[in-house]
């Protein structure tokens, strides 16, 4: 079973050069960049406890890596994680 961690995701608004609207589903696929790793770019899966409303930009979530060969133990070491869509940062997850 893959390691996952609970956190609160804060999406950037359109005015902050982020998303026009928060994602509407319960599962969201994105990427992250973890500078302390030799291979810093990884695909992640973000699972929301409940769908985000259109005017909400923060939510409780679970985050895990998409791939089995990802560096799962690093999740325990991180205090926060940037969330990207392509090269654009769209949010940040703060871990509890």
C-alpha positions in Angstrom: 0.0 0.0 0.0 1.3 3.4 -0.9 2.1 6.0 1.8 -0.3 8.9 2.0 -0.4 11.9 4.2 -3.1 14.3 5.4 -2.8 18.0 4.7 -4.7 21.1 3.8 -4.4 22.3 0.3 -4.5 26.0 -0.5 -5.1 26.8 -4.2 -3.9 30.1 -5.6 -6.8 32.2 -7.0 -6.9 33.6 -10.5 -5.8 37.0 -9.0 -2.7 35.2 -7.5 -1.9 33.7 -10.9 -3.4 30.4 -10.0 -6.5 28.5 -11.1 -9.7 30.2 -12.3 -11.7 27.8 -10.1 -10.7 25.1 -7.7 -11.0 21.5 -9.0 -14.5 20.1 -8.7 -13.9 16.3 -8.3 -12.9 14.3 -5.3 -9.6 13.2 -6.9 -7.1 15.7 -8.5 -3.9 14.7 -10.4 -1.0 17.2 -10.3 2.8 17.3 -10.1 5.2 18.5 -7.4 8.8 19.6 -7.2 10.8 18.4 -4.2 14.2 20.2 -4.4 16.1 17.9 -2.0 15.6 14.9 -4.2 18.0 13.9 -7.1 14.8 13.4 -9.2 12.7 16.4 -7.9 9.6 16.2 -10.2 6.9 13.7 -9.3 3.3 13.1 -10.1 0.9 13.2 -7.1 -2.7 12.2 -6.4 -4.7 14.5 -4.2 -7.9 13.0 -2.7 -10.4 15.4 -1.1 -12.6 14.4 1.8 -15.5 16.1 0.0 -15.7 18.0 -3.3 -14.5 21.7 -3.1 -17.2 24.3 -3.6 -16.6 26.8 -6.4 -15.8 29.7 -4.1 -13.5 27.7 -1.7 -9.8 27.5 -2.3 -8.7 25.5 0.7 -9.6 21.9 1.7 -8.6 18.9 3.7 -7.0 16.3 1.6 -4.9 13.2 1.4 -1.8 13.2 -0.9 0.2 10.4 -2.3 2.6 9.7 -5.2 1.1 8.3 -8.3 3.8 5.8 -8.9 5.0 2.9 -6.8 8.7 3.7 -7.4 8.3 7.2 -6.0 10.2 8.3 -2.8 7.3 7.6 -0.5 9.3 8.1 2.8 9.9 11.8 1.9 6.2 12.5 2.7 7.0 12.1 6.4 9.7 14.7 6.2 7.9 17.5 4.4 6.1 20.4 6.1 4.6 21.6 2.9 4.5 20.7 -0.8 4.0 22.9 -3.9 1.3 21.8 -6.4 1.9 22.4 -10.1 -0.1 22.1 -13.3 2.6 21.8 -15.9 5.2 24.5 -15.0 2.7 26.7 -13.2 2.3 26.6 -9.4 -1.4 26.4 -8.5 -1.3 25.7 -4.8 0.5 24.5 -1.7 -0.3 21.6 0.7 0.5 22.2 4.3 0.9 19.0 6.3 -0.6 18.6 9.8 
